[in-house]
Amino acid sequence: MRVRYSAVGRDLGRIVQVVSLMLLVSIPVALVHGEFYAIPAFAGSALLMGGIGLGLARRYQDVSDTGRLEAMVTAAAAWGTVGVFGGLPFLLIAWTIAIDPYPAWANTPAMTDTVAVFRRPLHGIFESISGFTSTGLTMAAVEEDLPRSLHWWRSFTEWIGGVGVIVLTVAILARPGSGSLTLYKSEARSEKIHPSIVSTVTEIWKIYLGFTLAGIVLFLAAGMPAWDAINHSMTAIATGGFSVHADSIGHYGSPLIEYAVIPMMVAGSIAFPIHYLLLKGELENFYTDIQTRWVFLWFGIGSIALLALLSVGNQYETLEETFRIALFQFVSATSNAGFGTATIGGGTERVWTAGPTLLLCLGMLTGAAAGSTVGGLKLVRVITLIKGTIWQIRSVFVPASAIRRLRIGDRSLDQSQAQREYTEATVVFVLWLAGLAVGIAVFLWTLPPEYPLEYVVFDVMSAQSTVGLDAGITGPEMPTAAKTVLIFNMWIGRLEIIPVAVLLGALFQKLDLYR
């Protein structure tokens, strides 16, 4: 079966067109903050993206609906394409500041070390991919030195990326039909709120916007400045983790603000269909839905375990401080938000020991609920793997003719369903470990041996699970190969690997490399 590249080109063009509107929306932000020098960068990027998107969409406008194969290729290609184009504002603004071609009224600031790193295209692409995949790893050393228009662009990419660029495209184009549903599913989503896919994504955006506004009010009430509250609310509900401060949420030194951020990260960890039911008053879904139940159980169990490990190591002065840091960091890691209130590692300098560091890795690996904004394997897949493995082992002890069922939550699966879902979860898990192994191998190959192994695992796991926490390794001074592999890990992690594998397979087939 061969890919119909004309269908891929048309849908890719539509997605790029819609994402180009994000750049136009960012221009008023630069105007309001008096950053007139940044406006041509956003306008030029929007024109380039919009023009390419329009050309592709018109060239292939008469192509029939998208099949599953084309949808997978489109999803992988679209996330890679918007990630590359999304790096343009970083590159153009950094070079605008370096060259300073405009008169004084454009308010071009002096160059800083933080902005200067974005003169390299790879750094802009890294930041953009990190944003759109809602990861939060950054090339910026001191976020306070970035222009506010770039603060906004980072937060905006995470906010859109948290729900998905294809979900955004389906919502804006409002194109009903099987093609939209296939594209929606290709972006690692399958849950529907309404029978219509357009109604489903519209409902998702209403819920998402509502939580974002509620987060802004909550953060303002906790004492966060207005600009910070807007940006942090966007990146919290997206479980992205970009901050406007180098010390992230730890910048404020305020326990009240830290506790206020936790509910937003939890909200981002719950599936949108469950939010819809909860908002309708069906509160029993807090404990009847297996994923939601395990979100709270896993957050609680993990936080207590982390509290114990940090207490044994006498990591912090008081029990309250240890409890607060353990709760915040475990929820931040497992929700894949990636906000920080404590230093986990200083690169070659060890801060946290291997125990708590690897516990956070486990939380990043599992993630939270499928159908939310989180990355990682997803809890439902972890539950399927555990229960499916036990079910397989028990099959040895019963007659081959016995009729057996596998119960997952309120679903009772017959033998063929159980086998299919278990196999699917296993394939994703194996591919996940393979991607992780590639990242770790590149890190060990390119970095000096002084970096602790658990910190290497931590940073690669953080990228592939789209978390954004780091142990002091990730930054502009990393070798190019290490930055490139983290971009790859973020890309495959956001799409749960299979669409990227399908895209690479299609390219190999096109280039006749299978012989």
C-alpha positions in Angstrom: 0.0 0.0 0.0 1.5 3.3 -1.1 1.0 6.8 0.4 -1.1 9.3 -1.6 1.3 12.2 -1.2 -1.2 14.6 -2.8 -3.6 14.0 0.2 -0.7 14.6 2.6 0.3 17.8 0.8 -3.3 19.2 0.9 -3.8 18.5 4.6 -0.2 19.7 5.5 -0.9 22.9 3.6 -4.1 23.5 5.5 -2.4 22.9 8.9 0.5 25.2 8.0 -2.0 27.9 6.9 -3.8 27.7 10.3 -0.6 27.8 12.3 0.5 30.8 10.4 -2.4 32.7 11.9 -0.8 32.2 15.3 2.1 34.4 14.1 -0.4 37.2 13.1 -2.1 36.9 16.5 1.3 37.5 18.1 1.8 40.9 16.4 -0.5 42.8 18.8 1.5 41.5 21.7 4.6 43.1 20.3 2.7 46.3 19.7 1.3 46.5 23.2 4.7 46.0 24.7 6.4 48.5 22.4 8.6 45.9 20.8 8.1 47.4 17.3 11.3 45.8 16.0 9.8 42.3 16.5 6.8 43.0 14.3 8.5 42.3 10.9 9.8 39.0 12.2 6.3 37.8 13.1 4.8 39.3 9.9 7.5 37.8 7.6 7.2 34.4 9.2 3.4 34.5 8.9 3.6 35.4 5.2 6.1 32.6 4.5 4.2 29.9 6.3 0.8 31.1 5.0 2.1 31.3 1.4 3.5 27.8 1.5 0.4 26.4 3.1 -1.9 28.2 0.6 0.2 26.9 -2.3 0.0 23.3 -1.1 -3.7 23.4 -0.2 -4.6 24.9 -3.6 -2.3 22.6 -5.6 -4.0 19.5 -4.2 -7.5 20.8 -3.4 -9.4 18.2 -5.5 -7.9 15.2 -3.8 -10.3 12.7 -2.1 -10.5 12.2 1.7 -7.5 11.2 3.8 -7.0 7.5 4.7 -5.4 6.2 7.9 -2.0 5.8 6.3 -2.0 9.4 4.9 -3.3 10.7 8.2 -0.3 9.2 10.1 2.2 10.6 7.6 0.4 14.0 7.7 0.5 14.2 11.5 4.2 13.3 11.6 5.1 15.7 8.8 2.9 18.5 10.2 4.4 18.5 13.7 7.9 18.5 12.2 7.1 21.3 9.7 5.4 23.7 12.1 8.2 23.0 14.6 10.8 24.1 12.0 8.8 27.2 10.9 8.0 28.1 14.5 11.7 28.7 15.0 11.7 31.6 12.6 10.6 34.3 15.1 13.5 33.3 17.4 16.0 33.5 14.6 14.7 36.7 13.0 14.3 38.6 16.3 17.8 37.6 17.4 19.3 38.8 14.2 17.2 42.0 14.2 18.6 42.8 17.6 22.2 41.9 16.5 22.0 44.0 13.3 19.7 46.8 14.7 18.5 48.0 11.3 15.6 50.2 12.5 15.4 53.8 13.9 15.2 54.5 17.6 11.4 54.4 17.8 11.5 50.7 17.1 12.9 50.2 20.6 15.4 47.6 19.6 17.1 46.5 22.9 20.8 45.7 23.5 21.9 42.1 22.8 22.0 39.7 25.7 23.7 36.3 25.9 20.3 34.6 26.2 19.0 36.2 22.9 22.3 35.7 21.1 22.0 31.9 21.2 19.0 32.1 18.9 21.1 33.4 16.0 21.8 29.7 15.4 18.8 28.2 13.5 19.1 24.9 15.5 18.4 26.7 18.8 15.2 28.4 17.4 14.0 25.0 16.0 14.7 23.4 19.4 12.7 26.0 21.3 9.9 25.8 18.8 9.7 22.0 18.8 9.8 22.1 22.6 6.9 24.6 22.6 4.6 22.8 20.0 5.2 19.4 21.7 4.4 21.1 25.1 7.8 19.9 26.4 9.4 23.0 28.0 13.1 22.2 27.6 14.8 25.4 26.6 17.9 26.9 25.0 17.2 30.2 27.0 19.6 30.6 30.0 17.8 33.6 31.5 14.2 33.8 30.4 13.9 37.3 32.0 16.2 38.6 29.2 13.9 37.5 26.4 11.6 40.1 24.7 8.0 39.8 25.9 6.9 38.9 22.4 9.1 35.8 22.6 7.7 35.0 26.1 4.3 35.1 24.5 5.4 33.0 21.4 6.8 30.3 23.6 3.7 30.2 25.8 1.4 30.3 22.8 3.1 27.4 21.0 2.8 25.3 24.2 -0.9 26.3 24.6 -1.8 25.3 21.0 0.5 22.3 21.1 -1.1 21.0 24.3 -4.3 20.3 22.6 -2.8 19.7 19.1 -2.2 21.6 15.9 -4.6 19.2 14.1 -7.3 19.7 16.6 -6.8 23.5 16.1 -7.1 23.0 12.3 -10.2 20.9 12.5 -11.8 23.4 14.8 -11.0 26.4 12.5 -11.8 24.8 9.2 -14.9 23.0 10.7 -14.6 20.3 8.0 -16.9 17.4 8.9 -16.3 13.9 7.5 -14.1 10.8 7.9 -11.0 12.7 6.9 -11.1 15.0 9.9 -11.8 12.0 12.3 -8.8 10.1 10.8 -6.5 13.2 11.2 -7.8 13.7 14.8 -6.9 10.1 15.7 -3.5 10.3 14.1 -2.5 13.0 16.7 -2.6 10.4 19.5 -6.2 11.1 20.3 -9.2 8.8 20.1 -11.7 10.0 22.7 -14.8 11.8 21.5 -17.2 14.0 23.5 -19.9 14.2 20.8 -20.6 11.9 17.8 -19.4 14.8 15.5 -15.7 15.3 15.4 -16.1 19.1 14.8 -18.4 19.3 17.8 -15.9 17.4 19.9 -13.0 19.6 19.1 -15.2 22.7 19.7 -16.1 21.4 23.1 -12.5 20.7 23.9 -11.5 24.2 23.0 -14.3 25.7 25.2 -13.1 23.6 28.2 -9.4 24.4 27.5 -10.1 28.2 27.3 -12.2 28.0 30.4 -9.5 26.4 32.5 -6.9 28.8 31.1 -9.0 31.8 32.2 -9.6 30.2 35.6 -5.9 29.6 36.0 -5.1 33.3 35.4 -7.6 34.3 38.1 -6.2 31.7 40.5 -2.6 32.8 40.0 -3.5 36.5 40.3 -5.3 35.7 43.6 -2.2 33.8 44.8 0.0 36.9 44.2 1.5 36.3 40.8 2.0 39.4 38.5 -0.4 39.7 35.6 2.1 38.9 32.8 3.4 35.9 34.7 -0.1 34.7 35.5 -1.2 34.8 31.8 1.9 32.9 30.6 2.0 30.3 33.4 -1.7 29.6 33.1 -1.3 28.9 29.4 1.7 26.6 29.9 0.2 24.9 33.1 -3.0 23.7 31.5 -1.0 22.7 28.4 1.3 20.7 30.8 4.1 22.5 28.9 6.2 24.2 31.6 7.8 27.2 29.8 8.2 29.9 32.3 9.1 33.6 32.1 11.7 33.1 34.8 14.9 31.2 34.8 14.0 29.6 38.2 10.5 28.7 36.9 7.8 28.7 39.7 10.7 28.6 42.3 11.4 32.2 41.3 8.6 33.5 43.6 9.7 31.7 46.8 6.0 31.6 47.7 4.5 28.4 49.0 1.0 29.8 48.2 1.8 30.2 44.5 3.4 26.7 44.4 0.3 25.1 45.9 -1.9 27.2 43.5 0.0 25.8 40.4 -0.6 22.1 41.4 -4.4 22.1 40.6 -3.8 23.5 37.2 -1.2 20.7 36.4 -3.7 18.1 37.7 -6.5 19.6 35.5 -4.2 19.2 32.5 -3.7 15.5 33.5 -7.4 14.6 33.2 -9.0 13.6 29.9 -11.2 16.2 28.2 -14.3 13.9 28.0 -14.1 13.4 31.8 -13.8 17.2 32.3 -16.9 17.5 30.2 -18.9 15.1 32.4 -17.5 16.6 35.6 -18.6 20.1 34.5 -22.0 18.7 33.7 -22.2 17.7 37.4 -21.4 14.0 37.0 -18.9 14.1 39.8 -18.8 10.3 40.3 -16.4 10.2 37.3 -13.7 11.3 39.8 -13.6 7.6 41.0 -15.5 5.6 38.4 -13.2 6.5 35.5 -10.2 4.2 35.9 -7.7 6.8 34.5 -8.9 9.7 36.6 -8.9 7.5 39.7 -5.3 6.4 39.0 -4.2 10.0 38.3 -5.0 10.9 41.9 -3.7 7.5 43.3 -0.5 7.7 41.4 0.1 11.4 42.2 -0.4 10.6 45.9 1.6 7.4 46.1 4.5 8.9 44.1 4.6 12.1 46.2 4.7 10.1 49.4 7.5 7.9 48.1 9.5 11.0 46.9 8.9 12.6 50.3 10.4 9.5 52.0 13.5 9.4 49.7 14.2 13.1 50.1 13.7 12.9 53.9 16.1 10.0 54.2 18.7 12.0 52.3 18.1 15.1 54.5 17.7 17.1 51.3 15.8 20.0 52.7 15.6 21.8 56.1 12.0 21.3 57.2 9.4 18.6 56.8 7.0 21.1 55.3 9.5 22.2 52.7 10.3 18.6 51.8 6.6 17.7 51.5 5.9 20.8 49.3 8.8 20.1 47.0 8.0 16.3 46.8 4.4 17.0 46.0 5.1 19.7 43.4 7.9 18.0 41.7 6.2 14.6 41.4 3.0 16.1 40.1 5.0 18.3 37.7 7.0 15.3 36.4 4.1 12.9 36.1 1.6 15.4 34.6 4.5 16.2 32.2 4.1 19.9 33.0 7.8 20.4 33.8 7.6 23.4 36.2 10.3 23.5 38.8 10.7 24.7 42.4 13.9 22.9 43.2 17.2 22.1 41.5 17.4 18.4 40.7 20.9 18.3 39.2 23.7 20.7 38.3 25.0 18.9 35.3 28.2 17.3 36.5 27.4 18.5 40.1 25.2 16.0 41.9 22.2 17.6 43.8 19.5 14.9 44.1 20.8 11.3 44.5 19.8 8.5 42.1 16.8 7.3 44.1 14.5 10.4 43.8 15.9 11.2 40.3 14.9 7.8 39.0 11.5 7.9 40.8 10.7 11.1 38.8 11.8 9.3 35.7 9.2 6.6 36.4 6.5 9.3 36.8 7.6 10.9 33.5 7.4 7.5 31.8 3.9 6.7 32.9 2.4 10.2 32.4 -1.3 10.6 33.3 -4.6 10.1 31.4 -4.9 9.5 27.7 -7.1 12.2 26.1 -5.6 15.0 28.2 -2.6 17.2 27.4 0.1 15.0 28.9 2.8 13.0 27.3 4.4 9.7 28.4 3.0 6.2 27.9 -0.4 7.2 29.5 -1.9 5.4 32.5 -4.5 3.4 30.5 -1.6 1.9 28.5 0.4 1.1 31.7 -2.7 -0.5 33.2 -3.2 -2.6 30.0 0.4 -3.7 30.1 0.3 -4.8 33.8 -3.1 -6.4 33.7 -2.4 -7.9 30.3 0.8 -9.5 31.4 -0.8 -11.1 34.4 -3.7 -12.3 32.2 -1.1 -13.8 29.8 0.7 -15.6 32.6 -2.6 -17.0 34.1 -3.5 -18.4 30.7 -0.9 -21.1 31.2 -2.9 -22.5 34.1 -6.3 -22.8 32.4 -7.5 -25.1 29.7 -7.0 -23.8 26.1 -10.8 -24.1 25.5 -11.7 -21.9 28.5 -13.5 -18.6 27.7 -11.6 -15.8 29.3 -12.1 -12.1 29.5 -9.8 -9.2 30.6 -11.4 -6.4 32.7 -9.9 -2.9 32.4 -12.0 -0.4 34.3 -15.6 -0.8 33.4 -14.7 -2.6 30.1 -14.8 -6.4 29.8 -12.7 -7.4 26.8 -13.0 -10.8 25.0 -9.9 -12.8 24.1 -9.3 -11.1 20.7 -9.9 -7.6 22.0 -7.6 -8.2 25.0 -4.9 -9.6 22.7 -5.2 -6.7 20.3 -5.0 -4.0 23.0 -2.2 -5.7 24.8 -0.2 -6.1 21.6 -0.8 -2.4 20.7 0.4 -1.3 24.2 3.4 -3.5 24.0 4.5 -2.2 20.6 4.3 1.4 21.8 6.2 0.5 25.0 9.0 -1.3 23.0 9.3 1.6 20.5 9.3 4.0 23.4 12.3 2.2 25.0 14.1 2.1 21.7 13.7 5.9 21.2 14.9 6.3 24.8 17.9 4.1 24.2 18.9 6.1 21.1 18.8 9.3 23.0 20.8 7.9 25.9 23.4 6.4 23.6 23.9 9.8 21.8 24.3 11.6 25.2 26.8 9.1 26.4 28.7 9.3 23.1 28.9 13.1 23.0 29.1 14.2 26.7 32.1 14.0 29.0 31.9 10.9 31.4 31.6 13.2 34.4 27.8 13.5 34.0 26.0 11.0 36.3 24.1 8.3 34.3 20.8 9.0 36.1 21.0 12.7 35.0 21.6 11.6 31.4 18.5 9.2 31.6 16.5 12.0 33.3 17.1 14.6 30.5 16.4 12.2 27.7 13.3 10.8 29.5 12.1 14.4 30.1 12.4 15.1 26.3 10.7 12.0 25.1 7.9 12.2 27.7 7.5 16.0 26.7 8.1 17.1 30.4 10.7 19.8 30.3 12.5 19.3 33.7 16.2 18.9 33.4 19.2 17.9 35.6 21.5 20.6 34.4 22.6 19.1 31.1 20.2 20.6 28.5 21.2 24.0 27.3 22.8 25.8 24.4 26.3 24.6 25.3 25.3 21.0 24.6 26.9 19.3 21.6 24.9 19.6 18.4 24.3 15.9 18.2 22.7 15.9 21.7 20.4 18.8 20.8 19.4 17.1 17.6 18.5 13.8 19.3 16.5 15.7 21.9 14.5 17.3 19.1 13.9 13.8 17.7 12.9 12.5 21.1 10.4 15.4 21.7 8.9 14.9 18.2 8.3 11.1 18.5 7.2 11.5 22.1 4.4 13.9 21.3 3.0 11.7 18.6 3.5 8.4 20.5 6.2 7.3 18.0 4.0 5.2 15.5 3.1 8.1 13.1 6.8 9.0 12.9 7.8 5.4 12.2 5.1 5.3 9.5 6.5 8.5 7.9 10.1 7.2 8.0 8.8 3.9 6.5 7.0 5.7 3.7 10.1 7.8 2.9 12.3 4.6 2.8 9.7 3.1 0.5 9.6 6.2 -1.7 13.4 6.2 -2.0 13.4 2.4 -2.6 15.7 1.7 0.3 14.0 -1.5 1.4 15.8 -3.6 -1.2 
